[in-house]
Amino acid sequence: MIRTVEILEIAKSEGKVLVDDLAQRFGVTTQTIRRDLADLAETGKLERVHGGAVMPSGVVNLDYVQRQELNAAGKARIGRACAAHVPENASIFVNIGTTNEAVSRELLSHKNLLIVTNSLNSANILSANPDCDIIVAGGNLRRSDGGLLGNLTTQVVDLFKFDLAIISCAGIDEEGDLLEFDLQEVHATKAILRQAKSTFVVADQTKIGRTAPGRIGNLASVTKVFTDAPLPLPINDLCSESDTEMIVC
């Protein structure tokens, strides 16, 4: 069916499709779209989430180029909104991820920041800011995306007490758990969270409802979460109950 092919192309481009949006786009009922999504999910091409579907998670993340292209406009909005809440004269950890690379681009005009990162890509972006001191947390290089991980990374993290950690992750499930594919990255991010006074989570809509095998923590323990689409009610309620501020960009 041509419609399901188009739905799959939209999902590949945007990372997520919504039932109501697709029904309006194709001029069909929401029940028809739900059947289309169910068929795509049954064949493993999409994964159903609240209100729509996302690209399937499995146990391996999308490659770096795919993640760069996925919902780039949404990540740019998140980057701007997050950077607007970052104070000057602060110590910050920025972890691995294409959304955090968007945040890094928006920090280029900030002054008197000490930024520690385990992302070579973010470090390279931030190097254009002469008013920012950058420390790269060394470790084993993950060539696929310029991430640094391992015991050396966590040893560097443990040397600091950060004013703020800006954290990206591979997925957030409906229980509000922050998830990741690489267990070394889980270990590093847990260390970052322990050393931070406040935590911002940046996650575009393609991450919401997406699963991965490693658990970092939960939204209930973070300060703010920045996303580009309304969160499902279970996550929204969790944020409200735990005083986690939700900012939709």
RAFEN-V873849 format. One record per residue. N is the residue number from 1. PHI is phi as a letter, one per 30 degrees, with the letter a starting at -180 (999 if undefined). OMEGA is omega in whole degrees, -180 to 180 (* if undefined). D_LAST is the distance of its C-alpha to the last C-alpha in Angstrom with 1 decimal. Layout:
BEGIN
n=N phi=PHI omega=OMEGA d_last=D_LAST
n=N phi=PHI omega=OMEGA d_last=D_LAST
END
This chain:
BEGIN
n=1 phi=999 omega=-176 d_last=34.6
n=2 phi=d omega=-177 d_last=32.7
n=3 phi=d omega=-179 d_last=29.7
n=4 phi=d omega=176 d_last=29.1
n=5 phi=d omega=179 d_last=29.4
n=6 phi=d omega=178 d_last=26.7
n=7 phi=e omega=-180 d_last=24.5
n=8 phi=d omega=178 d_last=25.1
n=9 phi=d omega=177 d_last=24.3
n=10 phi=d omega=180 d_last=20.9
n=11 phi=d omega=179 d_last=20.3
n=12 phi=d omega=-179 d_last=21.5
n=13 phi=d omega=-172 d_last=19.3
n=14 phi=c omega=178 d_last=16.0
n=15 phi=i omega=-177 d_last=16.9
n=16 phi=a omega=173 d_last=16.5
n=17 phi=b omega=-179 d_last=17.9
n=18 phi=c omega=-176 d_last=17.6
n=19 phi=e omega=-176 d_last=20.9
n=20 phi=d omega=180 d_last=20.0
n=21 phi=d omega=-179 d_last=18.5
n=22 phi=d omega=179 d_last=21.6
n=23 phi=d omega=179 d_last=24.0
n=24 phi=d omega=-178 d_last=22.9
n=25 phi=d omega=-176 d_last=22.9
n=26 phi=c omega=178 d_last=26.4
n=27 phi=i omega=178 d_last=27.8
n=28 phi=b omega=-179 d_last=28.9
n=29 phi=d omega=177 d_last=28.6
n=30 phi=d omega=178 d_last=26.1
n=31 phi=d omega=178 d_last=29.2
n=32 phi=d omega=179 d_last=30.1
n=33 phi=d omega=179 d_last=26.7
n=34 phi=d omega=177 d_last=27.0
n=35 phi=d omega=177 d_last=30.5
n=36 phi=e omega=-179 d_last=29.2
n=37 phi=d omega=178 d_last=26.6
n=38 phi=d omega=178 d_last=29.4
n=39 phi=d omega=179 d_last=31.7
n=40 phi=d omega=178 d_last=29.3
n=41 phi=d omega=-179 d_last=28.7
n=42 phi=d omega=179 d_last=32.4
n=43 phi=c omega=176 d_last=33.1
n=44 phi=i omega=-178 d_last=30.5
n=45 phi=d omega=176 d_last=28.4
n=46 phi=b omega=177 d_last=25.3
n=47 phi=b omega=-178 d_last=24.4
n=48 phi=d omega=172 d_last=23.6
n=49 phi=b omega=-179 d_last=20.7
n=50 phi=e omega=176 d_last=19.6
n=51 phi=i omega=-178 d_last=19.1
n=52 phi=l omega=-179 d_last=19.8
n=53 phi=a omega=178 d_last=20.6
n=54 phi=b omega=173 d_last=19.7
n=55 phi=d omega=-175 d_last=21.8
n=56 phi=d omega=-175 d_last=24.6
n=57 phi=d omega=-174 d_last=24.3
n=58 phi=i omega=179 d_last=27.9
n=59 phi=b omega=180 d_last=28.9
n=60 phi=b omega=-179 d_last=27.9
n=61 phi=d omega=171 d_last=24.5
n=62 phi=d omega=180 d_last=23.8
n=63 phi=d omega=-171 d_last=25.2
n=64 phi=d omega=-179 d_last=23.4
n=65 phi=d omega=177 d_last=23.5
n=66 phi=d omega=-179 d_last=22.0
n=67 phi=d omega=176 d_last=19.1
n=68 phi=d omega=-175 d_last=18.6
n=69 phi=d omega=-174 d_last=18.5
n=70 phi=d omega=176 d_last=16.5
n=71 phi=h omega=-178 d_last=13.1
n=72 phi=d omega=-180 d_last=13.2
n=73 phi=d omega=178 d_last=10.8
n=74 phi=d omega=179 d_last=7.9
n=75 phi=d omega=178 d_last=9.3
n=76 phi=d omega=178 d_last=9.5
n=77 phi=d omega=178 d_last=5.9
n=78 phi=d omega=179 d_last=5.9
n=79 phi=e omega=180 d_last=9.2
n=80 phi=d omega=-178 d_last=8.7
n=81 phi=d omega=-180 d_last=6.5
n=82 phi=d omega=-179 d_last=9.1
n=83 phi=d omega=179 d_last=11.9
n=84 phi=d omega=179 d_last=11.5
n=85 phi=c omega=180 d_last=12.4
n=86 phi=d omega=-180 d_last=15.3
n=87 phi=d omega=171 d_last=18.5
n=88 phi=d omega=-179 d_last=21.3
n=89 phi=h omega=-177 d_last=24.7
n=90 phi=b omega=172 d_last=23.3
n=91 phi=c omega=-170 d_last=24.2
n=92 phi=b omega=167 d_last=21.5
n=93 phi=c omega=177 d_last=21.7
n=94 phi=c omega=-176 d_last=19.5
n=95 phi=c omega=-173 d_last=20.4
n=96 phi=d omega=173 d_last=20.7
n=97 phi=k omega=-179 d_last=18.1
n=98 phi=d omega=176 d_last=16.5
n=99 phi=d omega=176 d_last=13.0
n=100 phi=d omega=173 d_last=14.8
n=101 phi=d omega=176 d_last=16.5
n=102 phi=d omega=176 d_last=13.3
n=103 phi=d omega=-179 d_last=12.9
n=104 phi=e omega=179 d_last=16.6
n=105 phi=d omega=-178 d_last=16.4
n=106 phi=d omega=178 d_last=14.3
n=107 phi=c omega=-174 d_last=16.8
n=108 phi=d omega=179 d_last=19.7
n=109 phi=c omega=177 d_last=20.1
n=110 phi=d omega=-179 d_last=20.1
n=111 phi=c omega=173 d_last=23.6
n=112 phi=h omega=175 d_last=25.9
n=113 phi=c omega=166 d_last=23.8
n=114 phi=c omega=-177 d_last=25.7
n=115 phi=c omega=173 d_last=23.7
n=116 phi=c omega=-179 d_last=25.3
n=117 phi=b omega=172 d_last=24.1
n=118 phi=c omega=176 d_last=25.7
n=119 phi=c omega=177 d_last=24.0
n=120 phi=d omega=180 d_last=26.2
n=121 phi=d omega=178 d_last=23.5
n=122 phi=d omega=178 d_last=21.3
n=123 phi=d omega=179 d_last=24.5
n=124 phi=d omega=177 d_last=25.5
n=125 phi=d omega=-175 d_last=22.2
n=126 phi=d omega=-180 d_last=22.5
n=127 phi=d omega=178 d_last=26.2
n=128 phi=d omega=178 d_last=25.4
n=129 phi=c omega=-177 d_last=24.5
n=130 phi=d omega=-180 d_last=28.0
n=131 phi=c omega=-178 d_last=26.8
n=132 phi=b omega=173 d_last=25.5
n=133 phi=d omega=-175 d_last=28.0
n=134 phi=c omega=173 d_last=27.2
n=135 phi=c omega=179 d_last=29.0
n=136 phi=c omega=177 d_last=28.9
n=137 phi=d omega=-174 d_last=29.7
n=138 phi=d omega=-180 d_last=32.4
n=139 phi=l omega=177 d_last=33.3
n=140 phi=d omega=-177 d_last=34.0
n=141 phi=d omega=171 d_last=32.1
n=142 phi=c omega=-170 d_last=30.2
n=143 phi=d omega=-176 d_last=30.9
n=144 phi=d omega=-177 d_last=28.5
n=145 phi=b omega=178 d_last=25.4
n=146 phi=i omega=178 d_last=26.9
n=147 phi=d omega=178 d_last=26.3
n=148 phi=c omega=-173 d_last=28.9
n=149 phi=b omega=177 d_last=30.1
n=150 phi=j omega=-176 d_last=33.2
n=151 phi=d omega=-180 d_last=35.3
n=152 phi=d omega=178 d_last=35.1
n=153 phi=d omega=-178 d_last=31.3
n=154 phi=d omega=177 d_last=31.5
n=155 phi=d omega=177 d_last=34.4
n=156 phi=d omega=179 d_last=32.5
n=157 phi=e omega=-176 d_last=29.6
n=158 phi=d omega=178 d_last=32.2
n=159 phi=d omega=-171 d_last=33.4
n=160 phi=b omega=164 d_last=30.3
n=161 phi=b omega=-172 d_last=28.6
n=162 phi=d omega=170 d_last=25.1
n=163 phi=d omega=-173 d_last=23.1
n=164 phi=a omega=170 d_last=19.9
n=165 phi=c omega=176 d_last=19.2
n=166 phi=c omega=-168 d_last=16.1
n=167 phi=c omega=170 d_last=16.6
n=168 phi=c omega=178 d_last=15.7
n=169 phi=b omega=-177 d_last=17.6
n=170 phi=d omega=-178 d_last=18.8
n=171 phi=a omega=174 d_last=17.9
n=172 phi=b omega=-178 d_last=17.2
n=173 phi=d omega=-174 d_last=19.8
n=174 phi=d omega=173 d_last=20.0
n=175 phi=c omega=-180 d_last=21.8
n=176 phi=i omega=179 d_last=18.8
n=177 phi=d omega=177 d_last=20.9
n=178 phi=d omega=-169 d_last=19.5
n=179 phi=b omega=-180 d_last=21.6
n=180 phi=b omega=-179 d_last=22.9
n=181 phi=d omega=-175 d_last=25.7
n=182 phi=d omega=-176 d_last=27.7
n=183 phi=d omega=173 d_last=29.5
n=184 phi=d omega=177 d_last=30.1
n=185 phi=d omega=175 d_last=26.4
n=186 phi=e omega=-178 d_last=26.2
n=187 phi=d omega=-179 d_last=29.0
n=188 phi=d omega=-177 d_last=27.4
n=189 phi=d omega=174 d_last=24.0
n=190 phi=e omega=178 d_last=25.9
n=191 phi=d omega=179 d_last=27.9
n=192 phi=d omega=-179 d_last=24.8
n=193 phi=d omega=180 d_last=23.5
n=194 phi=d omega=-173 d_last=27.0
n=195 phi=c omega=-176 d_last=27.1
n=196 phi=c omega=177 d_last=23.9
n=197 phi=d omega=178 d_last=23.7
n=198 phi=b omega=-178 d_last=19.9
n=199 phi=b omega=170 d_last=17.6
n=200 phi=c omega=173 d_last=13.9
n=201 phi=c omega=177 d_last=13.1
n=202 phi=c omega=-176 d_last=10.6
n=203 phi=a omega=179 d_last=10.8
n=204 phi=d omega=-171 d_last=9.4
n=205 phi=d omega=179 d_last=10.6
n=206 phi=d omega=-180 d_last=14.0
n=207 phi=d omega=-174 d_last=14.7
n=208 phi=d omega=-177 d_last=14.4
n=209 phi=i omega=-179 d_last=18.0
n=210 phi=d omega=-178 d_last=19.4
n=211 phi=c omega=175 d_last=22.6
n=212 phi=a omega=-171 d_last=24.4
n=213 phi=d omega=-175 d_last=27.7
n=214 phi=c omega=-179 d_last=26.9
n=215 phi=c omega=179 d_last=25.3
n=216 phi=c omega=-176 d_last=23.7
n=217 phi=l omega=-176 d_last=22.9
n=218 phi=b omega=179 d_last=20.8
n=219 phi=d omega=-179 d_last=17.5
n=220 phi=d omega=-176 d_last=19.9
n=221 phi=c omega=-180 d_last=21.0
n=222 phi=c omega=-176 d_last=17.8
n=223 phi=d omega=-179 d_last=16.3
n=224 phi=b omega=172 d_last=12.5
n=225 phi=b omega=-180 d_last=10.4
n=226 phi=c omega=178 d_last=7.0
n=227 phi=b omega=-175 d_last=6.1
n=228 phi=c omega=177 d_last=4.7
n=229 phi=a omega=179 d_last=7.2
n=230 phi=e omega=-180 d_last=9.2
n=231 phi=d omega=174 d_last=11.7
n=232 phi=e omega=-176 d_last=15.4
n=233 phi=e omega=-180 d_last=17.4
n=234 phi=e omega=179 d_last=19.4
n=235 phi=d omega=179 d_last=16.5
n=236 phi=e omega=179 d_last=14.9
n=237 phi=d omega=178 d_last=18.5
n=238 phi=e omega=180 d_last=19.1
n=239 phi=d omega=180 d_last=16.2
n=240 phi=d omega=-177 d_last=17.5
n=241 phi=d omega=-176 d_last=21.1
n=242 phi=c omega=-180 d_last=20.6
n=243 phi=i omega=171 d_last=18.5
n=244 phi=d omega=-178 d_last=15.7
n=245 phi=d omega=180 d_last=12.7
n=246 phi=c omega=-179 d_last=9.7
n=247 phi=b omega=178 d_last=6.2
n=248 phi=c omega=-172 d_last=3.8
n=249 phi=c omega=* d_last=0.0
END
